[in-house]
Amino acid sequence: MNQHNVSTVMATDADDDYSFREDLAAKGKRLRFALRQWKWWGSAALLGMVIGATYAYLKPVTYVARTTFVVEDTKSSGGMLSAIAGQFGFDVGSMAGGGSGVLAGDNVLELLKSRSLIKKTLLTRTDSSSMETLADRYASSKHWQEKWAKSKKVGYAVKFMPGKQKGRVEDSLLQVIIKHVVEEDLSVAKPDRKLGFFELNVTMRDELLAEQFSRRLLKTAIDFFIDTRTRRLSTNVARLQGKADTLERVLNRKTYSAAASGKMLLDLNPVYTTPDAVAEISGRDKAVQSAIYAEVMKNLEISRTALIQETPTVQVVDEPELPLKKNKAPLILIMGMTALLVAAVTLFVLSIFIGYKS
């Protein structure tokens, strides 16, 4: 009984193996026949080349504005330990709290993508003598203004005027521009995690727009960073400077008053003691004012030193220079890829069709 079952299984395996070989041979035969239909797949390849050429011709040329900068923070911590840990991919400065600054650590990657900073940059004028903003120029490069003018929802040529109250439509369209810039045109990266260099890439259809936007976005971010980082100390320095100026004026008046009182002592009549008391009071007031003024000046210099130490240095290493790098679709490569793809699909369809008929 067992021998009969084993024989049955072996026979079944042999049949399965024979069927697989037969099917493989049939597929090979269909493929060879499909390859002989060179007119079909040759025409398909030619059609793919035309499609690829059309795509390469219609694809707009873009320009890349590349900016490399480094952030030097005198308050950063880590020292030699951070340098050694960086060799193994660890950021000791961030773990120790040194990455809490606005442009410290990887915060710069998100700061330069901030919608508020991008909006502020887009609403700057392209030229001091022109009312056109970067947002207007961006919309023109995308041919959106013509679409907006013909649209039923908008119906007019939208202009983004700096400092002007904008309506709901302008705000909505500006948000569309900002979204496209963040998702498609803007790239911020840190090439090497162990170094403090950052790379800002702006890719746009307008060469001058890409160069201007890259420069102004970085400047806007730096100004925001410095203002945020040093606002408290700057306010304290301004307050102490005002108090020092006031005390200086008071001290000058006390000095003149003490000098006048001292002069009165030269003609002092022994019968009257008032001039002596006035001179003593003037000298005392001058001494008190001098001590207060000296203390305020000391605090002012300390605050100035702290402000200098707190202010980081953002050094631009490489700036975008005209002419910018041009991104143009490689015609030969695209034509070859589309031709190969269409020809392969045609061969596959032909082999299935031949197998279906057989």
C-alpha positions in Angstrom: 0.0 0.0 0.0 2.8 2.4 0.9 4.7 1.4 -2.2 1.6 2.2 -4.3 1.3 5.7 -2.7 5.0 6.5 -3.2 4.7 5.5 -6.9 1.7 7.7 -7.3 3.5 10.7 -5.8 6.5 10.2 -8.0 4.3 10.0 -11.1 2.6 13.2 -10.1 5.9 15.0 -9.5 7.1 13.8 -12.9 3.9 15.1 -14.6 4.3 18.5 -12.8 8.0 18.8 -13.9 7.1 17.9 -17.4 4.3 20.5 -17.4 6.6 23.2 -16.1 9.2 22.6 -18.8 6.5 22.6 -21.5 5.1 25.9 -20.3 8.6 27.5 -20.1 9.3 26.3 -23.7 6.0 27.7 -24.9 6.7 31.1 -23.3 10.2 31.1 -24.9 8.6 30.4 -28.2 6.1 33.2 -27.8 8.8 35.6 -26.9 10.9 34.7 -29.9 7.9 35.2 -32.1 7.2 38.5 -30.5 10.8 39.6 -31.1 10.4 38.8 -34.8 7.6 41.4 -34.9 10.2 44.1 -35.0 7.8 46.5 -36.8 5.5 46.6 -33.8 8.0 47.1 -31.1 10.2 49.2 -33.3 7.3 51.6 -33.9 6.6 51.5 -30.2 10.2 52.5 -29.4 10.0 55.3 -32.0 6.8 56.5 -30.3 8.6 56.4 -26.9 11.4 58.5 -28.3 8.9 61.1 -29.5 7.2 61.1 -26.1 10.5 61.5 -24.3 11.6 64.3 -26.6 8.3 66.1 -26.1 8.6 65.8 -22.3 12.2 67.1 -22.3 11.2 70.0 -24.5 8.1 70.9 -22.4 9.9 70.5 -19.0 10.8 74.0 -17.8 14.5 74.8 -17.1 15.2 75.5 -13.5 18.1 77.3 -11.8 19.7 76.3 -8.4 21.0 79.0 -6.0 23.3 77.3 -3.5 24.4 79.0 -0.3 26.7 77.5 2.3 27.1 79.0 5.7 28.3 78.2 9.2 27.0 79.2 12.6 29.6 80.0 15.2 28.1 80.1 18.7 30.5 81.3 21.5 28.1 80.0 24.1 28.1 76.5 22.7 29.4 73.7 25.0 31.1 70.4 24.5 34.7 71.3 23.8 37.1 68.5 23.3 34.5 65.9 24.4 32.0 67.1 21.8 34.7 66.9 19.1 35.7 63.3 20.1 32.0 62.2 20.4 31.4 63.7 16.9 33.8 61.1 15.5 31.3 58.4 16.5 28.2 60.3 15.4 27.1 61.6 18.8 26.1 65.3 19.4 27.2 66.0 23.0 26.4 69.7 22.6 22.7 69.0 22.0 22.5 66.5 24.8 24.1 69.0 27.2 21.7 71.7 26.3 24.0 73.5 23.8 21.5 73.0 21.0 18.7 75.1 22.5 19.5 78.2 20.5 17.4 79.2 17.5 20.2 78.4 15.0 21.9 75.8 17.2 22.0 72.2 16.1 19.4 71.1 13.6 17.0 74.0 14.5 18.3 75.9 11.5 16.9 73.2 9.2 13.3 74.1 10.3 13.9 77.8 10.8 14.7 78.4 7.2 11.5 76.6 6.2 9.4 78.7 8.5 6.4 80.0 6.7 6.5 83.4 8.4 10.1 84.0 7.3 9.3 82.8 3.8 6.3 85.1 3.7 8.3 88.0 4.9 11.0 87.3 2.2 8.4 86.9 -0.6 6.9 90.3 0.3 10.1 92.2 -0.3 10.6 94.2 -3.4 12.7 92.9 -6.3 14.2 96.4 -6.6 14.2 99.6 -4.7 12.7 101.4 -7.6 10.0 98.8 -8.4 6.8 97.9 -6.7 7.0 94.3 -7.8 7.6 91.8 -5.0 9.3 88.4 -5.1 5.9 86.8 -4.7 4.7 88.6 -7.9 7.8 87.4 -9.8 7.3 83.9 -8.5 3.7 83.8 -9.7 4.8 85.2 -13.1 7.4 82.5 -13.5 4.8 79.8 -12.9 2.3 81.6 -15.2 -0.2 81.7 -12.4 -1.2 85.4 -12.7 -2.8 84.7 -16.1 -4.7 81.7 -14.7 -5.9 83.8 -11.7 -7.1 86.5 -14.0 -9.1 84.0 -16.1 -10.4 82.1 -13.0 -13.9 82.6 -11.9 -12.9 82.5 -8.2 -10.3 85.3 -8.6 -11.0 87.1 -11.8 -8.3 89.7 -11.7 -4.5 90.0 -11.8 -3.3 89.7 -8.2 -0.5 91.8 -6.9 1.2 91.3 -3.6 2.0 94.8 -2.3 4.4 95.1 0.6 2.9 96.7 3.7 -0.6 96.8 2.2 -3.6 95.2 3.9 -4.4 92.1 2.0 -7.8 90.5 1.5 -8.8 86.9 1.9 -8.0 86.0 -1.8 -4.5 87.5 -1.7 -3.8 85.7 1.6 -5.0 82.4 0.2 -2.9 82.7 -3.0 0.1 83.7 -1.0 -0.3 80.6 1.1 -0.3 78.6 -2.2 3.0 80.2 -3.2 4.5 79.5 0.2 3.4 75.9 0.1 5.0 75.4 -3.3 8.3 77.0 -2.2 8.5 74.9 1.0 7.6 71.6 -0.7 9.2 71.9 -4.1 11.8 74.8 -4.3 13.5 74.9 -1.0 16.0 72.5 0.4 18.1 72.9 3.6 20.6 70.3 4.6 23.6 69.6 6.8 26.1 67.8 4.5 28.2 66.5 7.4 26.7 65.8 10.8 30.1 66.3 12.5 30.6 69.8 11.1 28.7 73.1 11.6 28.1 73.8 7.9 24.7 74.2 6.4 23.6 74.2 2.8 20.6 76.2 1.4 19.4 75.3 -2.1 16.7 77.3 -3.9 15.5 75.8 -7.2 13.3 78.1 -9.3 12.4 78.8 -12.9 13.6 82.4 -12.7 17.4 82.7 -12.3 17.4 86.2 -10.8 14.5 85.3 -8.5 16.3 82.2 -7.2 19.4 84.3 -6.4 17.5 87.1 -4.7 15.3 84.7 -2.7 18.2 82.7 -1.4 20.1 85.8 -0.2 17.1 87.5 1.4 15.8 84.4 3.1 19.1 83.8 4.8 19.4 87.5 5.8 15.8 87.4 7.2 16.6 84.3 9.2 19.8 85.8 10.6 18.1 89.0 11.6 15.3 87.0 13.3 17.9 84.9 15.0 20.0 87.7 16.3 16.9 89.7 17.5 15.5 86.7 19.3 18.8 85.6 20.8 19.9 89.1 22.0 16.6 90.9 22.7 16.7 90.6 26.5 20.4 91.7 26.7 19.8 94.5 24.1 16.9 95.9 26.2 19.1 95.7 29.3 22.0 97.5 27.6 19.6 100.3 26.3 18.1 100.7 29.8 21.5 101.0 31.5 22.8 103.3 28.8 19.8 105.7 29.4 20.4 105.6 33.1 24.1 106.3 32.6 23.4 109.3 30.4 21.0 110.7 33.0 23.4 110.2 35.8 26.2 111.8 33.8 24.1 114.9 33.3 23.3 115.0 37.0 26.9 114.5 38.0 28.0 117.3 35.7 25.6 119.7 37.4 26.8 118.5 40.9 30.4 119.1 39.8 29.6 122.7 38.8 27.7 123.2 42.0 30.6 121.8 44.1 33.0 124.1 42.3 30.8 127.1 43.0 30.5 126.2 46.7 34.3 125.8 46.9 34.7 129.3 45.5 32.4 130.7 48.1 34.6 129.4 50.8 37.4 131.7 49.7 35.4 134.8 50.7 33.9 133.1 53.7 32.9 135.5 56.6 33.7 133.8 60.0 30.3 135.0 61.2 28.3 132.9 58.6 28.6 129.1 58.5 26.0 128.5 55.7 28.6 128.5 52.8 30.6 125.9 54.6 27.5 123.6 55.0 26.5 124.2 51.4 30.0 123.2 50.2 29.9 120.0 52.3 26.5 119.0 51.0 27.5 119.6 47.4 30.7 117.5 47.9 28.7 114.7 49.5 26.1 114.7 46.7 28.9 114.6 44.1 30.5 111.7 45.8 27.2 109.8 46.0 26.4 110.5 42.4 30.0 109.5 41.4 29.6 106.1 43.1 26.2 105.5 41.6 27.5 106.5 38.1 30.6 104.2 38.5 28.4 101.3 39.4 26.0 101.8 36.5 28.9 102.1 34.1 30.3 98.9 35.4 27.0 97.1 34.9 26.7 98.6 31.5 30.1 97.2 30.4 29.3 93.8 31.8 26.0 93.8 29.9 27.8 94.8 26.7 30.3 92.1 27.1 27.5 89.5 27.7 25.7 90.8 24.6 28.9 90.3 22.5 29.3 86.8 23.9 25.7 86.0 23.3 25.6 87.2 19.7 26.7 84.3 17.4 28.4 84.8 14.1 26.7 83.5 10.9 29.4 83.4 8.3 28.4 82.8 4.7 31.0 80.6 3.0 29.6 80.3 -0.5 27.1 82.7 -2.0 25.0 82.2 -5.2 26.6 84.0 -8.1 25.1 84.6 -11.6 24.9 82.7 -13.8 23.4 79.9 -11.7 23.6 76.2 -12.2 21.0 75.2 -14.9 18.9 72.1 -14.5 17.8 70.9 -18.0 16.2 67.6 -18.8 18.8 65.3 -20.5 17.2 64.8 -23.9 19.1 61.6 -25.0 18.7 59.9 -21.6 14.9 60.6 -21.4 14.4 59.5 -25.1 16.3 56.3 -24.5 14.4 55.4 -21.3 11.0 56.1 -22.7 11.8 54.2 -25.9 13.0 51.2 -23.9 10.0 51.3 -21.6 7.4 51.5 -24.4 9.2 48.8 -26.4 9.3 46.5 -23.4 5.6 47.0 -22.7 4.8 46.3 -26.3 6.8 43.1 -26.3 5.0 42.0 -23.1 1.6 42.7 -24.6 2.5 40.9 -27.9 3.7 37.8 -26.0 0.5 37.7 -24.0 -1.6 38.2 -27.1 0.2 35.4 -29.0 -0.3 33.1 -26.0 -3.9 33.9 -25.8 -4.4 33.0 -29.5 -2.5 29.8 -29.2 
